[in-house]
Amino acid sequence: MTDPVGALAPSLDDLELHARTAWEALPATFRRLADGILFRIEDWPDEEILAEMELEDPYELSGLYQGVDLTQASMADPTPQAPVIFLYRRAILDEWAARGDLPLAELVAHILVHEVGHHFGLSDEQMDALLAL
């Protein structure tokens, strides 16, 4: 972390800017296939999401994809909800501070790409395997 002592923590708007920058850096073809994803930057996941994920500690969840992934999507669904990627600021900042060696923009980009991977139907294990190549 390179912020001077006493500096304000990055805001929700700061994280949104990093997420938008990371999104725009993705190849256009990739973005087209993921068109329609909404991004929400929040401080914390709500209690319902924590319960669904079987998590007690909100610091364990830095990002979340909610929606029907492309492998499950159906044209017959009359009212598909737009997929949403949530980025949780407090967990991201905690991870960023703990790591200390990664720029915040890179961490946000990593989490964003991970959540977009879920839109394409990839599991956490599949994404870990791809990142290990």
C-alpha positions in Angstrom: 0.0 0.0 0.0 1.5 3.3 -1.0 -0.9 5.8 0.5 0.6 8.2 3.0 -0.2 7.8 6.6 -3.4 9.5 7.5 -4.8 9.4 4.0 -8.4 8.6 3.5 -9.3 5.1 2.5 -10.4 4.8 -1.2 -14.1 5.5 -1.5 -16.9 3.6 -3.2 -16.4 6.0 -6.2 -12.7 5.2 -6.3 -13.3 1.5 -6.5 -16.0 2.1 -9.2 -13.4 4.0 -11.2 -10.9 1.1 -10.9 -13.7 -1.4 -11.9 -14.7 0.7 -14.9 -11.1 1.1 -16.0 -10.5 -2.7 -15.6 -13.7 -3.4 -17.6 -12.6 -1.1 -20.4 -9.2 -2.8 -20.5 -10.9 -6.1 -21.4 -11.0 -7.1 -25.0 -14.0 -5.7 -26.9 -15.2 -9.2 -27.9 -15.1 -10.3 -24.2 -17.1 -7.2 -23.2 -19.7 -7.7 -25.9 -20.3 -11.3 -24.6 -20.8 -9.9 -21.1 -22.9 -6.9 -22.2 -25.6 -6.1 -19.8 -23.8 -6.9 -16.6 -24.5 -4.2 -13.9 -21.8 -3.3 -11.5 -22.5 -2.4 -7.9 -19.9 -1.2 -5.4 -20.9 -1.5 -1.8 -19.2 -1.4 1.5 -20.5 -4.8 2.7 -22.7 -7.7 1.5 -26.1 -7.8 3.2 -27.0 -10.4 5.8 -29.1 -12.3 3.2 -26.1 -12.8 0.9 -23.9 -13.8 3.8 -26.4 -16.4 4.8 -26.8 -17.7 1.2 -23.0 -18.0 1.0 -22.8 -19.6 4.5 -20.4 -16.9 5.6 -20.3 -15.3 9.0 -17.5 -12.8 8.3 -18.2 -10.2 5.6 -14.5 -9.8 5.1 -14.5 -13.2 3.4 -16.4 -11.9 0.4 -14.8 -9.3 -1.8 -16.9 -9.9 -4.9 -20.0 -11.7 -6.0 -21.7 -12.5 -9.3 -25.5 -12.7 -9.2 -27.3 -13.9 -12.2 -27.8 -16.7 -14.7 -24.5 -17.6 -16.3 -24.3 -18.0 -20.1 -24.2 -21.8 -19.8 -27.7 -21.7 -18.1 -29.3 -18.8 -19.9 -32.4 -19.5 -21.9 -34.1 -17.4 -24.6 -37.4 -18.8 -23.3 -37.0 -17.0 -20.0 -39.6 -14.2 -20.4 -38.0 -11.8 -17.9 -34.4 -12.5 -17.3 -32.8 -10.3 -14.7 -29.7 -8.4 -15.6 -26.6 -10.1 -14.1 -24.9 -8.0 -11.3 -21.3 -8.0 -10.2 -20.9 -6.8 -6.6 -17.6 -5.5 -5.4 -17.4 -5.1 -1.6 -15.1 -2.2 -0.7 -14.3 -3.1 2.9 -13.2 -6.6 2.1 -11.2 -5.4 -0.9 -9.4 -2.8 1.2 -8.7 -5.3 3.9 -7.1 -7.7 1.4 -5.2 -4.8 -0.3 -3.8 -3.7 3.1 -2.9 -7.3 4.1 -1.1 -8.0 0.8 0.7 -4.7 0.7 2.4 -5.6 -2.6 -0.4 -5.1 -5.1 -1.8 -1.8 -6.4 -5.4 -1.4 -5.6 -6.3 -1.1 -9.3 -4.8 -4.5 -10.0 -6.6 -6.2 -7.1 -10.0 -4.7 -8.2 -9.3 -5.8 -11.8 -8.5 -9.3 -10.6 -11.7 -9.6 -8.6 -13.8 -8.1 -11.4 -12.4 -10.5 -14.0 -13.0 -13.4 -11.5 -16.6 -12.4 -11.2 -17.0 -12.0 -14.9 -15.7 -15.5 -15.3 -18.7 -16.7 -13.3 -20.9 -15.0 -16.0 -19.3 -17.3 -18.5 -20.1 -20.3 -16.3 -16.6 -20.9 -14.9 -16.2 -22.2 -11.4 -13.7 -20.9 -8.9 -11.7 -24.1 -9.5 -11.7 -23.6 -13.2 -10.6 -20.0 -12.9 -7.8 -20.9 -10.5 -6.6 -23.5 -13.0 -6.6 -21.0 -15.8 -4.7 -18.4 -13.7 -2.1 -21.1 -12.9 -1.2 -21.6 -16.6 
